[in-house]
Amino acid sequence: MPLVTTKEMFRKAYEGGYAIGAFNVNNMEIIQGITEAGKEVNAPLILQVSSGARKYANHTYLVKLVEAAVEETNLPIALHLDHGDSFELCKACIDGGFTSVMIDGSKHPYEENIALTKKVVEYAHAHGVVVEGELGQLAGIEDDVNVSDEDASFTKPEQVYDFATRTGVDSLAIAIGTSHGAYKFKPGQKPQLRFDILAEIEKNLPNFPIVLHGASSVIPEYVKMINENGGKMPDAIGIPEDMLRQAARSAVCKINIDSDIRLAVTGTIRKYFNDNPSHFDPRQYLGPAREAVKDMVKHKILNVLGCDNKA
């Protein structure tokens, strides 16, 4: 089975009331952990690459690793560019084998966002690739994305139909209260997704796939594992999983998860070295890290996304 686009995935997800997990990948072990979990529960997957991951691991290596995962699992897997910030980057990924790209023009004025997104859509669609656009800005830090609380803004429901029809995007990332990174909320601040905004967006843009970025739950056990083994992470509050499950039952067809993967890997490796200070074989600590990713992804598929047995 070759790499696929998200078009059929999202159609089924919208109709079935579930979401597809979009998991950020940086190396072989993370890709293996995610796809082994997907295979065990028969779930479709989106493996997404940020510009930072592309710089770190090299475009060609990542594409070949994802293609190997498809061959090993025979799952429907889309390879997606996360937060592409320019036409040139999106074009390079389209030309280099990605089946989906995101063009994030949300930092630009509205009309400039439309013009940039439309340019990417025209090129992508001519090459059989689908495009995700973004309206509204999430606060937080993730790789090259850095938006302060002051600059963050909710998506305006009155703009979504105009944006989607004028650009031709295939899915739309919105801002309704999620946040990038592990430090999503200030101490004492209660996480809250604006389901009222989501309902208005659904009303104004019916039967259209919606995307949530910054949707890691910052699993406490991994934060605790890091801190008990030499780390100094402050208590972090992520998006409650029941809220994400509620979103997945609506028009939200894609939920992005990155920080939970990083925490699982880091916590497991820190614990391994604390328990085995003289070991130096990378296989000895990357193996358990891969298993931690696998367990976390299975949990997300079964308890949050609801896309098990949907491959």
C-alpha positions as CSV (number, residue, x, y, z in Angstrom):
1,M,0.0,0.0,0.0
2,P,1.4,3.4,-0.9
3,L,1.2,6.5,1.2
4,V,-2.3,8.0,1.1
5,T,-3.9,11.5,1.5
6,T,-6.2,12.4,4.3
7,K,-9.2,12.9,2.1
8,E,-10.8,9.5,2.6
9,M,-9.7,9.3,6.2
10,F,-11.4,12.5,7.0
11,R,-14.6,11.6,5.2
12,K,-14.9,8.4,7.2
13,A,-14.0,10.2,10.5
14,Y,-16.5,13.0,10.0
15,E,-19.3,10.5,9.3
16,G,-18.2,8.1,12.0
17,G,-17.7,10.7,14.8
18,Y,-14.1,10.0,15.5
19,A,-10.7,11.7,14.8
20,I,-7.4,10.6,13.3
21,G,-4.3,11.0,15.3
22,A,-1.6,13.2,13.8
23,F,1.6,12.3,15.5
24,N,4.8,14.2,15.1
25,V,7.9,12.1,14.2
26,N,11.6,12.8,14.5
27,N,13.4,9.5,14.3
28,M,13.1,5.8,13.7
29,E,12.0,4.7,17.2
30,I,9.2,7.3,17.3
31,I,7.9,6.2,13.9
32,Q,8.1,2.5,15.0
33,G,6.3,3.1,18.3
34,I,3.5,5.0,16.6
35,T,2.9,2.6,13.7
36,E,3.3,-0.5,15.8
37,A,0.5,0.8,18.0
38,G,-1.6,1.6,15.0
39,K,-1.2,-1.9,13.6
40,E,-2.2,-3.5,16.9
41,V,-5.5,-1.6,17.0
42,N,-6.0,-1.3,13.2
43,A,-6.0,2.5,13.1
44,P,-5.3,4.9,10.2
45,L,-2.5,7.3,11.0
46,I,-1.1,10.7,10.1
47,L,2.7,11.0,10.6
48,Q,3.6,14.6,10.5
49,V,6.9,16.3,10.2
50,S,7.7,19.9,11.4
51,S,10.2,22.1,9.7
52,G,12.4,21.5,12.8
53,A,12.2,17.7,12.4
54,R,12.9,18.0,8.7
55,K,16.1,19.9,9.5
56,Y,17.1,17.5,12.2
57,A,16.5,14.1,10.6
58,N,16.7,15.1,6.8
59,H,13.8,15.0,4.5
60,T,14.9,11.9,2.6
61,Y,15.5,9.8,5.8
62,L,12.1,10.7,7.2
63,V,10.2,9.8,4.0
64,K,12.0,6.5,3.6
65,L,11.3,5.6,7.3
66,V,7.6,6.4,6.9
67,E,7.5,4.4,3.6
68,A,9.1,1.4,5.5
69,A,6.4,1.7,8.2
70,V,3.7,1.5,5.5
71,E,5.4,-1.6,4.1
72,E,5.6,-3.2,7.6
73,T,2.1,-2.4,8.8
74,N,0.0,-2.1,5.6
75,L,-1.9,0.6,7.3
76,P,-3.3,3.7,5.5
77,I,-0.7,6.3,6.5
78,A,-0.5,10.0,5.4
79,L,2.8,11.9,5.5
80,H,2.0,15.5,6.5
81,L,4.0,18.7,6.8
82,D,3.2,20.4,10.1
83,H,3.2,24.2,10.2
84,G,4.7,24.9,6.8
85,D,5.4,28.6,6.9
86,S,6.2,29.3,3.2
87,F,5.2,28.3,-0.3
88,E,8.8,27.1,-0.9
89,L,8.8,24.7,2.1
90,C,5.4,23.3,1.1
91,K,6.5,22.9,-2.5
92,A,9.7,21.0,-1.4
93,C,7.6,18.6,0.7
94,I,5.1,18.1,-2.1
95,D,7.8,17.5,-4.6
96,G,9.6,15.2,-2.1
97,G,6.8,12.7,-1.5
98,F,4.5,14.1,1.2
99,T,0.8,13.5,0.6
100,S,-0.4,16.4,2.8
101,V,0.9,19.8,3.8
102,M,-0.1,22.5,6.1
103,I,0.4,26.1,5.1
104,D,0.2,28.2,8.3
105,G,-0.5,31.8,7.2
106,S,-2.2,32.6,10.5
107,K,0.4,35.2,11.5
108,H,-0.3,37.2,8.4
109,P,-3.3,39.6,7.9
110,Y,-6.4,37.8,6.7
111,E,-6.1,38.6,3.0
112,E,-2.4,37.7,2.9
113,N,-3.2,34.4,4.6
114,I,-5.8,33.7,1.9
115,A,-3.4,34.6,-0.9
116,L,-0.6,32.4,0.5
117,T,-2.9,29.5,1.2
118,K,-4.5,29.6,-2.2
119,K,-1.1,29.6,-3.9
120,V,-0.1,26.4,-2.0
121,V,-3.5,24.8,-2.7
122,E,-3.2,25.3,-6.4
123,Y,0.3,23.7,-6.5
124,A,-0.6,20.9,-4.2
125,H,-3.9,19.9,-5.9
126,A,-2.1,19.9,-9.3
127,H,0.2,17.2,-7.7
128,G,-2.5,15.1,-5.9
129,V,-1.6,16.5,-2.5
130,V,-4.1,17.8,0.1
131,V,-3.7,21.1,2.1
132,E,-4.5,22.2,5.6
133,G,-4.9,25.9,6.3
134,E,-5.2,27.7,9.6
135,L,-7.4,30.5,11.0
136,G,-6.7,31.9,14.4
137,Q,-3.4,31.6,16.4
138,L,-2.7,29.2,19.2
139,A,-0.4,30.4,22.1
140,G,2.7,28.4,23.0
141,I,6.0,27.1,21.7
142,E,6.7,24.2,19.5
143,D,9.8,24.0,17.2
144,D,9.6,27.1,15.0
145,V,6.1,28.1,16.2
146,N,6.3,30.7,19.0
147,V,3.1,32.7,19.8
148,S,2.7,34.7,23.0
149,D,-0.5,34.8,25.0
150,E,-1.0,38.4,23.9
151,D,-0.8,37.5,20.2
152,A,-3.0,34.4,20.4
153,S,-6.5,34.7,19.0
154,F,-9.6,32.5,18.6
155,T,-10.8,31.6,15.2
156,K,-13.6,33.9,14.0
157,P,-16.5,31.7,12.9
158,E,-17.8,34.3,10.5
159,Q,-14.5,34.0,8.4
160,V,-14.4,30.2,8.0
161,Y,-16.7,29.8,5.0
162,D,-15.1,32.7,3.1
163,F,-11.6,31.4,3.8
164,A,-12.3,27.8,2.8
165,T,-14.1,28.7,-0.4
166,R,-11.6,31.3,-1.5
167,T,-8.5,29.2,-0.8
168,G,-9.8,25.7,-1.7
169,V,-8.2,24.1,1.4
170,D,-9.1,20.5,2.3
171,S,-9.1,21.0,6.1
172,L,-8.9,23.8,8.5
173,A,-7.0,24.2,11.7
174,I,-8.8,26.4,14.3
175,A,-8.0,28.0,17.6
176,I,-10.6,27.2,20.3
177,G,-8.4,27.0,23.4
178,T,-5.7,24.5,22.8
179,S,-2.0,25.5,23.1
180,H,1.3,24.3,21.8
181,G,4.0,22.8,24.0
182,A,3.9,21.2,27.5
183,Y,3.3,24.4,29.4
184,K,-0.1,25.2,28.1
185,F,-1.8,26.9,31.1
186,K,-0.7,29.1,34.0
187,P,-0.9,27.8,37.6
188,G,-4.5,27.7,38.6
189,Q,-5.8,28.3,35.1
190,K,-8.5,25.8,34.1
191,P,-8.2,24.3,30.6
192,Q,-11.4,25.0,28.6
193,L,-12.1,24.4,25.0
194,R,-14.5,26.8,23.3
195,F,-17.1,24.4,22.1
196,D,-19.4,27.3,21.4
197,I,-16.9,28.6,18.7
198,L,-16.6,25.1,17.3
199,A,-20.4,24.8,17.0
200,E,-20.5,28.1,15.1
201,I,-17.7,27.0,12.8
202,E,-19.6,23.7,12.1
203,K,-22.8,25.7,11.4
204,N,-21.0,28.1,9.0
205,L,-18.9,25.4,7.3
206,P,-20.8,22.1,7.4
207,N,-19.3,18.8,6.4
208,F,-15.8,20.1,6.5
209,P,-12.8,18.6,8.4
210,I,-11.6,20.6,11.3
211,V,-8.1,20.2,12.9
212,L,-7.0,20.8,16.5
213,H,-3.3,21.6,17.1
214,G,-1.7,21.7,20.5
215,A,-3.8,18.9,21.8
216,S,-1.4,16.9,24.0
217,S,-2.7,16.1,27.4
218,V,0.7,16.4,29.1
219,I,0.3,13.0,30.8
220,P,1.2,13.5,34.4
221,E,3.0,10.1,34.9
222,Y,5.7,11.1,32.3
223,V,6.2,14.5,33.9
224,K,6.6,12.8,37.3
225,M,9.0,10.2,35.8
226,I,11.1,13.0,34.4
227,N,11.2,14.9,37.7
228,E,11.9,11.7,39.8
229,N,14.9,11.0,37.6
230,G,16.8,14.3,37.5
231,G,14.5,16.5,35.6
232,K,13.1,19.9,36.7
233,M,9.8,20.3,34.9
234,P,7.2,22.4,36.6
235,D,3.8,20.9,36.9
236,A,2.1,21.2,33.5
237,I,-1.6,21.0,32.7
238,G,-2.6,19.8,29.2
239,I,-5.9,19.4,27.5
240,P,-8.2,17.0,29.4
241,E,-8.8,13.9,27.4
242,D,-12.6,14.0,27.8
243,M,-12.7,17.4,26.1
244,L,-10.6,16.0,23.2
245,R,-13.0,13.0,22.9
246,Q,-15.9,15.4,22.8
247,A,-14.2,17.3,20.0
248,A,-13.5,14.1,18.1
249,R,-17.2,13.3,18.0
250,S,-17.9,16.6,16.2
251,A,-16.4,18.0,13.1
252,V,-12.8,17.6,14.4
253,C,-11.3,14.9,12.2
254,K,-7.6,15.4,13.0
255,I,-6.0,15.9,16.5
256,N,-2.3,16.7,16.7
257,I,-0.1,15.1,19.4
258,D,3.5,16.0,19.9
259,S,4.4,17.0,23.4
260,D,3.0,13.7,24.9
261,I,5.4,11.8,22.6
262,R,8.4,13.9,23.7
263,L,7.5,13.4,27.4
264,A,7.1,9.7,27.0
265,V,10.5,9.4,25.3
266,T,12.3,11.7,27.7
267,G,10.8,10.3,30.9
268,T,11.5,6.7,29.9
269,I,15.1,7.4,29.0
270,R,15.8,9.4,32.1
271,K,14.4,6.6,34.2
272,Y,16.5,4.0,32.3
273,F,19.7,5.9,33.0
274,N,18.9,6.5,36.6
275,D,18.3,2.7,37.0
276,N,21.2,1.7,34.8
277,P,23.9,4.5,35.1
278,S,26.7,2.4,33.5
279,H,24.8,1.4,30.3
280,F,25.8,3.1,27.1
281,D,24.2,1.0,24.3
282,P,21.6,3.2,22.6
283,R,19.4,0.2,21.9
284,Q,19.1,-0.4,25.6
285,Y,17.4,2.9,26.3
286,L,15.8,3.7,22.9
287,G,14.0,0.3,23.0
288,P,12.0,1.1,26.2
289,A,11.4,4.6,24.8
290,R,9.9,3.1,21.7
291,E,7.6,0.9,23.8
292,A,6.5,4.0,25.8
293,V,5.5,5.8,22.6
294,K,3.6,2.7,21.5
295,D,1.7,2.4,24.8
296,M,0.9,6.1,24.8
297,V,-0.4,6.1,21.2
298,K,-2.5,3.1,21.8
299,H,-4.1,4.8,24.8
300,K,-4.8,7.9,22.6
301,I,-6.4,5.8,19.8
302,L,-8.6,3.8,22.1
303,N,-9.6,6.4,24.7
304,V,-9.4,9.8,22.9
305,L,-9.5,9.5,19.1
306,G,-11.8,6.5,18.7
307,C,-10.3,5.5,15.4
308,D,-9.4,1.9,16.3
309,N,-10.6,-0.7,13.8
310,K,-11.1,2.1,11.2
311,A,-8.1,1.4,9.0
